């Protein structure tokens, strides 16, 4: 099945709980209609879930990790014994997990970090907690930390800190910097941060409630106002001959800029990880242009042809052609695959092409990239740096640990596992996918367990 050219706005698919909106109207009207229906969990909730899972599995366990001397090397059978011993120790305790207490530990860690940032580096893009200072990534700053953390503040119901952050966004946040910024990072962190804040503040108005900025003006409009200004500037990155976005752009001029490395090519993951944010903004504003620009990117990638659903990690913005044959699910490849299944679910299963592309990719991953360690019996996802017909490299980035959750999301559709298993479409394939997801998560867990600090390395070679 081929991905077709963008349809007229009225024909675009259902977005979650209602048809894509293409006519005149206000954000407030959209909000009122959306509140009458059940909404999906926001990107911010998914991000916090990942943080919480890390903490619940690994937080506080570093004191039980056995130091293996200098370096990061460990024999497979030693790792296996360590894993088995740790599991037995956990089983012997027999104590119920105090989830409320663990939740408070996560909040405490966040509060300490946030309050330090507020005291020593408020408004800066980067914070150096030891030096007690901060700096901006571009002249004038862009509030990277504030906007990126806003949805987490809301989820934790830290009302006063949300109000403080919102006041800064209202009075100080601007996007007219005459300086190159990364297209991908600016989209997922800044645009995504603003949209997540809008979603949470409108869907859960009692969660860290805030006062209106102006009398008679709905409070949530601030986030859409800022998001629309940013998105309009970001659109300049898509003005390439192919429609594939440039790696960077100048926000002030809204002009795309070729990558200064990688022969000017863009990252396939970065180009394929802009769709959720722009499609959501299209749904909120009724502006079909946002939707069409990001849909075109996937159309170009799909049009290149994919061997068993897998794609090289670089793509030229000017031609839309892939560069090289390096295939991996680590850096520059990862989130392209993640966004396939999420685009399908985002639009209430109205775009089956994305489900097909995801399923094809997962089959290709099983066929070409999944392998197993000899002694510890770990399932890993390797790399094919010279193409699928050449040798497999047993190297796995920490970034690949997105995959277990993504596989589970594809199998369950985002439902709890027990509920998903009751659906008519559940069968052997879904059970096999869940098993693969669990085995890969076990491997990710092992990379934390194998270090003296309890922190996983950026890259593990097996």
N, C-alpha and C positions, 0 to 999 in steps of 0.2 A: 504494500500500500504506500502511495506517495503522499507527501505533505503538499497540499495544494496552496495556491496563492491566497492571500488574505481575502475573505469574503466581505461584502458590504457590512457595515456595522450592525444592521438589524438581524443579520444571519449569524453573527458570532454566537458561540455557545453559551449555555447557562453558566453563570458564575456562582457556584456553591448553592445559593438558596433562591435565586431569582434570575430572570433573563438579563443578559447584558444590556445596559441602559445606553441608548443612543440618542435620546431626545433631550429637550431642554429640561431644566429642573435645578434644584439646589441640593447641596450636600445634606442639609437637614432633612429633606424629603427622603433621601436614600437611607439615612440613619433611622428614621421612623419606621420605614418598611422593613429594614434589616432587623430591627429589634423585635419584630413580631415573629421572627423565624430563628431557628437554631443556627448559629454560626460555627464555623470550624475554628480550631485552636490556632492562635496567631503564630507567626514565625518567632516572635519573642518567647512564647511559651515553649516552643520546641528547643530554642537555644538554652533556656533555663533548665529544661529537662535534661539536656546533655550535661550541664554543669552539675546538676543534682545527682545524676547517675554516677558521675566521676567521684563525687564526694562520698556518696553512700557506699560505693564499693572500695574506694582506696583511701578515703580520709581517715587519718588516725592509725593506719596500719603500718606506716613506715618503720615504726620501732620494732616490728616483727620481721622485717625483711633482713635476710642474712647478707652481710657484706661479703663480696667475693674478691676483695682486694682491688688492685688498680685495674682500670679499664672496665670494659663492659662485656667481656667474654664469659660465657657460661656453657658448659656441656649440656646437651639435650637431656641426658638421663638425670643430671643434677637438677635441672629445671623441673623435670617431671616429678622428682621426689619432693621438691620444694612445693610444687602445686598440690600434690597429694597430701602432704603434711599440713598445709594450710587449710585445705578443705576439711580434713579430719578435726583439726583444732576448732574450726568454726562449728562443725557438727556437734562436738562434745559440749560446747557451752550450753546449747539448748535454750538460750534466752531469746525471748521475743525482741524484735527490733523496735526501739523507741523512735518512731518516725518523727514525731513532733519535736523531740530533742535534737535529732539530726537536722531537721529543717531550721531550727533556731541557730545551729552551728553555722549553717550556710549563710543565714542572714547576718550573723555576727561578723563573719569574715567579710561580707560585702560592706557592711556598715563601717568597719575599720578602714577598709580601702577607700571607700567613698569620702569619708570624713577627712582622711589624710589628703586626698586630692583637693577637696574643697578648701582646706586650710593653707596648703602650700602651692597649689598650681591651678586654681580655679580658672576655667575658661581656656586653658591651654590644651593643645592636642595630645601632648605626651606628658607623663608624670614620672618623675624619678624619686621613688619613696625614700631611698637611702640618702640621696643628696638633698631631699626636701625642696625640689625645684621642678619646673616644667618648661616646655618650649613648644612652639608652634611648628607644624610641618610646612605650612605656607605662610606668607606674610599676612598678618591679620587673623590667622587661625580660622578653623572651621568647627570648633566644638566637637571634635571626634568622640571624646570620652563621654561628654554629656548626652549627645544624641544617641550614641550607641547603647548607653546604659539605661536610657529612659524607660524602656519597657520593663526592664528588670526592677527598677524602682517601683513601678506601678504594681507588678506582680507581687512584690514583697510588701505592698501597701505602706510604703514609707512616705506618708503624705507631705510632710514638711519639705523633704528633699525633692519630691516631685515638683512642688510649687517653686522651689528655688531654681530647679533646672528649667522649668517652664518660663519663669521670669527672664532667665538668661536668653532662652530661645527667642522670646518675644522682643527683647531689647537689643540683643547683640549678635544673633546668628545672621549671617549673610553669605551669599554665594556668588559674589562678583569678583573673586580673586583672579588677578591677572597672572596666573601661574598654572602649570600643568598639574593635574591630579589623576589618579588611577581611576579609570571608568568603572571597573568592577568593584573595587573597594568603596568608592563613593556611592554606588548604587546599593550594594547590600547593607552597608553600615549606616549611611546617612539617609538615603531615601527609604530603605527598609526600616530604619529606626523611627523615622517620622510616621510611617504608615502603621507600624506596630503600635505606636503610641496612640494614634487616632483610633485604631481598632479597639484597643483595650479601654480607652477613655469613653467610648460610645457604647460598647457592648457591656461593659461592667462599670457603670457610672459611680457605683459606691466604692470602687477600688481606688484608693488614693484620690478622693474627689478634689477638684480644684475650682476656684472661682473663675468667672468669665474675665477675659482681658478687658473687654469694653462692655458697657451697660447694654443689654439687649442683644449681644452677639454671642452665639453658642460657643462655648469654650473650645470644642474640638476643631473648629475651623482654622485655628492657628496652625495646626500640624499639616492640614491639607494645603493651606496657603504656602507654607514653606516647601512642602513636598512638590507642589506644582512648579514653583519657581526653579527648584533644583532640577526636576525632570525635564523641563523645557530647555535648560542649559545642556543637560546630558545628551539630549537628542542629537547635538552636533557631532558626537562620537560615531553616530550611525551613518553619517553622510560620506560613506566610502562608495567606491564603484560597485561593490558587491552587496552592501548592506550589513556586512560583518563589522562590528564596531572596532574603532581604533583602540589600542591599549590604554591610551591616556587622552585627555582633552584639556583645553584651556577654558575654564568656566566663564571667564569674563567675555571672551569672544565666541564661545560655543563652537570651537573648532577642534576636530580630532587630531591626534598626534600619534605617529607611528612609534612603536616600541623602540627604545634606544639599544636594545639587545635582541637576541634571537632573530637576527636578520630582518628586523622590523615586523615580524609576525606577532599576532595576538595569541593569547592562550586560549585553547579550545574551551577549557573549563570556564574561563572568565567570560568569553563571548556567549557561552551557553548557560550562564548563571545570572541573567538579568530579567528573566521572563516573569517570575512570580510578582516582583515589585511593580513592574510597569503594567502588567495585566490587572493587578489590583487597583492601581491608580486609574486605569481606563474604566474599570467598573465604577469607581467612585465618582468620576468626573463626567463620564460619557464621551470622553475624547478617544475616538477609535485609533488615532495616530499612535498613541502609546502602545496599544496592542499590536498594531500592524508592524511597527518597527522591530519589536522583539520576536514576533512570529516569523518574520523574514529571515532572521538569523538561523533558526532551526531549519527552515526550508533550504537554505544554502548548504548547511552541514549535511542534511539528509540527501540533498542532490548530488553531493560528492561521491556517494556510494560508501557503504560500510561493510567490511568483512565481518560477518557474524555479529554485527551491531557495535563493533569496537572501532574507535577513531583515534588518529594520531593526536598528540597533545598540542600541536601548533596549527594555526590557520592564518593565511594572509588576508588582511582586511581589503586590500585593493582588488584581489582576484577571487577571493572566496575559496581558494584551493588550500589543501592541507600542505604543511611543510614537514618533510621527514616521515619516518615510520615508527617513531617511538610511541608505544602504547602502554599506558599504565593508569592505575586508579589513584595514584598519589598526586603530588603537586602538578597542576596544569591539566589534569585529566579528571579529577575527582567529581566535582559538583555538576559537570555536564550530565553525568549519569543520574545523579541525585535529583536533578530538576526534571528529568523525563517523567518519572512516576508522580512527582509532586504537581506537575502541570496537569496531568490526567485527573488527579484527585481534586485539584483546585477548582476545576470547572464541572464538578459533579459528574464525572465520567463522560462528559459530552465530547471529548476529543480522543477517540480510541486510538488514533495514530500514536499518541504518546505512550499508551499502554503497550502497543505493539513494539515500539522502539525500545522500551524498557525491558520487556520480556526477551526480545532478541539479544539485547546487550547482556542480560543476566545469563542467558544460555551461552553466549560467547565467553563470558567471564569463567563459567564452569569449564568450558572446553579448553580454553587457551591459557588461563591465568591461575586457576586454583591448583595448588599442589600441597604436599604434606611433608612434615619433617619426619626424619627417620626414628629418632629416639623418643622425643616428647609427644609424638603423634599430634602435632598441632596442624590445623588447617590454615594455610596462608594464601594470600593473593600476590603473586609475583608480577614481574614486568617483562615486556617484550621490547627492549630498546631498539632492536633492528627489524621489527615487524613480526607478524604472527608466524612466519615460516622459519624464523631463526630461533636461537636458543632462549630459554626462559631464565631470567635472573631472579634468584630467590631473595629479593630485596623488597621490603614492605615499609612504606612511609607510615608514620603515625596517622597521617591524614586519611589513610585507607580505612581507619576505624569508623568513618561515617557509614561504611557499607552495611554492617550488620543491622543497624536501625533502618536503613533504607530498604533492605530486603524484607524485613519484617513489616514495614509500612506497605510495601507492595503486596505482600501476602494477605494482610488483614484489612487493607483499605483504611487504616487508622483506627479501627475498632479494637477494643480489648480482645485478646486472643480467644478467651472462652466464648465471647459473643460471636467472633468471626467464624469459629468452628461450627456454629449452628446454621450458617448461611447455606443455601442450596449449592452455591458454586464452590464450596470448600471441598478439597479432595487431596489426593496423594501429592500433587505438585506443590500445593500450599504447605503441606506438612514437610516436604523435602526442603522447601525454601526456608522454613522456620528452623529446621535442623542446621542448615548451612549458616544461617544468621547466628545461631547459638554457638556453633563451633568457631566462627570467626571472632565473635566477641570474647570467647575463651582465650584465643590467641592474643587479642588486644590486652586482656587482663594480665596475661603472662608477661607481656613486655613491661608492665608496671611492677609486677612481682619480682622480676629478675634483677632489679637495681637496688642499691643500698638506700637510695632516697625514697623509693616508692613512686618515682616519676618516670614515665616511659621515655625512651630516647626518641628523637625526631625520626630516625631511620633505624630499622633493624634488619640485619642480614642473617639469614638462617642457613 
